[in-house]
Amino acid sequence: GGLAALTKPPTFATVEAERAWLKERLVAAIRIFANEGFDHTVAGHLTVRDPENKHHFWVNPFGLAFRLMTVSDLILVNQEGTVIGGGKEGRRIVNLAGFMIHSAIHKARPEVQAICHSHSTYGKAFSSLGKPLAITTQDSCAFYGDVALLGDFGGVVIEEKESGTIAVALQQKKAIILQNHGLLTVGTTIDSAVAWFIMLEKQCQVQLLADAAGQTIPIDEPQAAFTFKELGHEQAGYFQASPYFQVIEHLQGEEYRK
């Protein structure tokens, strides 16, 4: 109970119960992305590692609108990007280019349960500058020393080598700015991965606004490091995402659980 219950996911008696909960949580996350306007044509993919087979991943099918996603739409994909389960007839299609990025990161980072990537407006705009995120606000301190920058645009990622480059550039960080492409975040829960994406997208927006207005004042490193310890850990991410999940569950819970 108390704060512990608000900062980490529930525990489950069976792997089936955990899988059911994770799939519901993933669809809620996809609906959150739709609500926030992060969906863009067919781009964007969110993955969750299966709790039983750690080399299998649940992901949204290619071409299905984020705001229409339901649990029964999710497809199960192996590490090579082959669809092996889930989904509906005619819609069992994976965005292979996008999934290969996720697969490489999941392989390199066994503790990562979930990955979020979309072509969100401000992340895309900021990524085109090819510069690192400035630590200029309290919220940005969650990314102090914890957001990578990949400085080369390799085109649509269809080769394992290219997706491996992204995984290497990410290192052990929670987020990466992909130059001329957009943002990607990871988490030990889908909740934290969602929180990091929302916070990073908003900070890209803030930095674009502030830089356009004048010379920004960076936060001193000791204060940034201190604030990072408060805001930048996984339990903090899980907690910070909770209002978004609460709203989706309240407004759309019955709809997306189908």
C-alpha positions as CSV (number, residue, x, y, z in Angstrom):
1,G,0.0,0.0,0.0
2,G,0.9,3.7,0.2
3,L,3.6,5.1,-1.9
4,A,5.1,1.7,-2.7
5,A,1.9,0.8,-4.6
6,L,2.1,4.0,-6.6
7,T,5.7,3.7,-7.6
8,K,5.9,0.1,-8.9
9,P,3.7,-2.3,-10.7
10,P,1.5,-4.9,-9.0
11,T,2.7,-8.4,-8.4
12,F,1.0,-11.5,-10.0
13,A,0.4,-15.1,-9.0
14,T,0.7,-16.4,-12.5
15,V,2.6,-15.4,-15.7
16,E,-0.8,-15.4,-17.5
17,A,-2.1,-12.7,-15.2
18,E,1.0,-10.6,-15.6
19,R,0.8,-10.9,-19.4
20,A,-2.8,-9.9,-19.4
21,W,-2.0,-6.8,-17.3
22,L,1.1,-5.9,-19.4
23,K,-1.0,-6.1,-22.6
24,E,-3.7,-3.8,-21.1
25,R,-1.0,-1.4,-19.9
26,L,0.7,-1.4,-23.4
27,V,-2.6,-0.5,-25.1
28,A,-3.3,2.2,-22.5
29,A,0.2,3.6,-23.3
30,I,-0.6,3.6,-27.0
31,R,-3.9,5.4,-26.3
32,I,-2.0,7.9,-24.2
33,F,0.3,8.6,-27.2
34,A,-2.8,9.2,-29.3
35,N,-4.2,11.6,-26.7
36,E,-0.9,13.5,-26.6
37,G,-0.8,13.8,-30.4
38,F,2.4,11.7,-30.6
39,D,0.9,9.4,-33.4
40,H,1.8,10.4,-36.9
41,T,0.5,8.5,-40.0
42,V,1.8,4.9,-39.6
43,A,5.0,5.8,-37.6
44,G,5.5,4.9,-34.0
45,H,5.8,1.6,-32.1
46,L,5.7,0.7,-28.4
47,T,6.9,-2.7,-27.2
48,V,6.7,-4.7,-24.0
49,R,8.7,-7.8,-23.3
50,D,6.7,-10.9,-22.7
51,P,6.9,-12.0,-19.0
52,E,7.4,-15.7,-19.9
53,N,9.6,-15.7,-23.0
54,K,11.9,-12.8,-22.6
55,H,12.8,-12.9,-26.4
56,H,9.3,-12.3,-27.5
57,F,7.6,-8.9,-27.5
58,W,4.1,-7.4,-27.7
59,V,3.8,-4.5,-30.1
60,N,1.2,-2.5,-32.0
61,P,0.4,-3.8,-35.5
62,F,1.6,-1.7,-38.4
63,G,-0.9,0.7,-39.8
64,L,-3.6,0.6,-37.1
65,A,-4.6,3.9,-35.5
66,F,-3.2,4.4,-32.0
67,R,-6.5,5.7,-30.7
68,L,-8.4,2.6,-31.9
69,M,-5.9,0.1,-30.4
70,T,-7.3,-2.8,-28.3
71,V,-5.7,-5.7,-26.4
72,S,-6.8,-8.2,-29.1
73,D,-5.0,-6.1,-31.8
74,L,-1.6,-6.5,-30.2
75,I,0.8,-8.8,-32.0
76,L,3.5,-11.0,-30.5
77,V,6.9,-10.8,-32.4
78,N,10.1,-12.7,-31.9
79,Q,13.6,-11.2,-31.8
80,E,14.0,-11.5,-35.6
81,G,10.8,-9.5,-36.2
82,T,8.6,-12.5,-37.2
83,V,4.9,-12.3,-36.0
84,I,4.3,-15.4,-34.0
85,G,1.0,-14.7,-32.3
86,G,-1.8,-12.3,-31.3
87,G,-3.5,-9.8,-33.6
88,K,-6.5,-10.0,-35.9
89,E,-6.9,-11.5,-39.3
90,G,-5.3,-9.3,-42.0
91,R,-3.6,-7.0,-39.4
92,R,-0.8,-9.3,-38.2
93,I,1.8,-7.0,-39.7
94,V,4.9,-5.6,-37.9
95,N,6.7,-2.4,-38.8
96,L,10.0,-4.3,-39.3
97,A,12.1,-1.1,-39.7
98,G,10.9,0.2,-36.4
99,F,10.9,-3.1,-34.6
100,M,14.5,-3.9,-35.4
101,I,15.5,-0.8,-33.4
102,H,13.5,-2.2,-30.4
103,S,14.9,-5.7,-30.9
104,A,18.5,-4.5,-30.8
105,I,17.9,-2.5,-27.6
106,H,15.9,-5.3,-25.9
107,K,18.8,-7.7,-26.7
108,A,21.5,-5.2,-25.4
109,R,19.4,-4.2,-22.3
110,P,17.8,-7.3,-20.6
111,E,16.4,-5.0,-17.8
112,V,14.4,-3.0,-20.3
113,Q,10.8,-4.1,-20.3
114,A,9.4,-1.5,-22.6
115,I,10.4,0.9,-25.4
116,C,8.6,3.9,-26.8
117,H,9.3,5.6,-30.1
118,S,7.2,7.9,-32.3
119,H,7.6,10.8,-34.7
120,S,6.3,13.4,-32.2
121,T,6.4,17.0,-33.5
122,Y,8.7,18.7,-31.0
123,G,11.1,15.7,-30.6
124,K,11.3,15.6,-34.4
125,A,11.9,19.3,-34.6
126,F,14.6,19.3,-31.9
127,S,16.3,16.3,-33.3
128,S,16.9,18.1,-36.6
129,L,19.2,20.5,-34.8
130,G,21.6,17.6,-33.9
131,K,22.4,19.1,-30.5
132,P,22.2,17.7,-27.0
133,L,19.3,18.5,-24.6
134,A,20.1,21.4,-22.4
135,I,19.3,21.1,-18.7
136,T,17.4,24.3,-18.2
137,T,14.3,23.3,-16.2
138,Q,13.4,21.1,-13.2
139,D,11.8,18.5,-15.4
140,S,14.8,18.3,-17.7
141,C,16.9,17.3,-14.7
142,A,15.3,13.8,-15.1
143,F,17.6,13.5,-18.1
144,Y,20.8,14.9,-16.6
145,G,23.5,12.7,-18.0
146,D,20.8,10.2,-19.0
147,V,19.9,11.1,-22.6
148,A,22.0,10.1,-25.6
149,L,22.3,11.8,-29.0
150,L,22.8,9.8,-32.2
151,G,24.3,12.3,-34.6
152,D,23.9,10.6,-37.9
153,F,20.7,9.9,-39.8
154,G,21.0,6.4,-41.2
155,G,17.8,6.4,-43.2
156,V,14.9,4.0,-42.5
157,V,16.4,1.3,-40.2
158,I,16.1,-2.0,-42.1
159,E,19.5,-3.5,-41.3
160,E,20.6,-5.1,-38.1
161,K,23.8,-3.1,-38.2
162,E,21.9,0.2,-38.2
163,S,19.6,-0.8,-35.3
164,G,22.7,-2.0,-33.4
165,T,24.2,1.5,-33.8
166,I,21.2,3.0,-32.0
167,A,21.5,0.4,-29.2
168,V,25.2,1.2,-28.8
169,A,24.6,4.9,-28.8
170,L,21.9,4.6,-26.2
171,Q,24.3,2.8,-23.8
172,Q,22.7,2.5,-20.4
173,K,20.7,5.7,-20.7
174,K,16.9,6.0,-20.5
175,A,16.4,8.1,-23.7
176,I,18.0,8.9,-27.0
177,I,17.6,11.8,-29.5
178,L,17.9,10.3,-33.0
179,Q,19.1,13.1,-35.3
180,N,16.6,14.0,-38.0
181,H,14.3,11.3,-36.7
182,G,12.9,11.8,-33.3
183,L,12.9,10.4,-29.7
184,L,13.1,7.0,-28.2
185,T,12.8,6.1,-24.5
186,V,13.2,2.9,-22.5
187,G,12.0,1.7,-19.1
188,T,11.9,-1.2,-16.7
189,T,8.1,-0.7,-16.9
190,I,5.9,0.6,-19.8
191,D,4.8,3.3,-17.4
192,S,8.3,4.8,-16.9
193,A,9.1,4.5,-20.6
194,V,5.9,6.6,-21.3
195,A,6.7,9.1,-18.6
196,W,10.2,9.6,-20.1
197,F,8.8,10.1,-23.6
198,I,6.2,12.6,-22.5
199,M,8.8,14.5,-20.4
200,L,11.4,14.5,-23.1
201,E,9.0,15.6,-25.8
202,K,7.8,18.5,-23.6
203,Q,11.3,19.5,-22.8
204,C,12.2,19.6,-26.5
205,Q,9.2,21.9,-26.9
206,V,10.3,24.1,-24.0
207,Q,13.9,24.3,-25.3
208,L,12.7,25.3,-28.8
209,L,10.6,28.0,-27.3
210,A,13.3,29.3,-24.9
211,D,16.0,29.2,-27.5
212,A,13.8,31.2,-29.8
213,A,13.2,33.8,-27.1
214,G,16.8,34.4,-26.0
215,Q,19.8,33.0,-24.1
216,T,18.8,30.2,-21.7
217,I,20.3,29.8,-18.3
218,P,21.5,26.2,-17.6
219,I,20.9,24.7,-14.2
220,D,24.2,24.3,-12.1
221,E,25.5,20.7,-12.3
222,P,25.3,20.0,-8.5
223,Q,21.6,21.0,-8.5
224,A,20.9,19.1,-11.7
225,A,22.6,16.0,-10.2
226,F,20.6,16.3,-7.0
227,T,17.3,16.8,-8.9
228,F,18.1,13.9,-11.1
229,K,18.3,11.6,-8.1
230,E,14.8,12.7,-7.1
231,L,13.1,12.7,-10.6
232,G,15.2,10.5,-12.8
233,H,14.9,7.0,-11.4
234,E,12.5,4.3,-12.6
235,Q,10.1,4.4,-9.7
236,A,9.8,8.2,-10.1
237,G,9.1,7.6,-13.8
238,Y,6.4,5.0,-13.0
239,F,4.7,7.4,-10.6
240,Q,4.9,10.4,-12.9
241,A,3.1,8.5,-15.7
242,S,0.2,7.5,-13.4
243,P,-2.1,10.5,-14.1
244,Y,-2.0,9.7,-17.8
245,F,-2.9,6.1,-17.2
246,Q,-5.6,7.1,-14.7
247,V,-7.3,9.3,-17.3
248,I,-7.2,6.7,-20.1
249,E,-8.5,3.9,-17.7
250,H,-11.4,6.2,-16.6
251,L,-12.4,7.3,-20.1
252,Q,-11.5,4.4,-22.3
253,G,-10.9,1.4,-20.1
254,E,-13.8,-0.8,-21.2
255,E,-13.1,0.1,-24.8
256,Y,-9.4,-0.8,-25.1
257,R,-9.6,-4.0,-23.0
258,K,-11.5,-5.8,-25.7
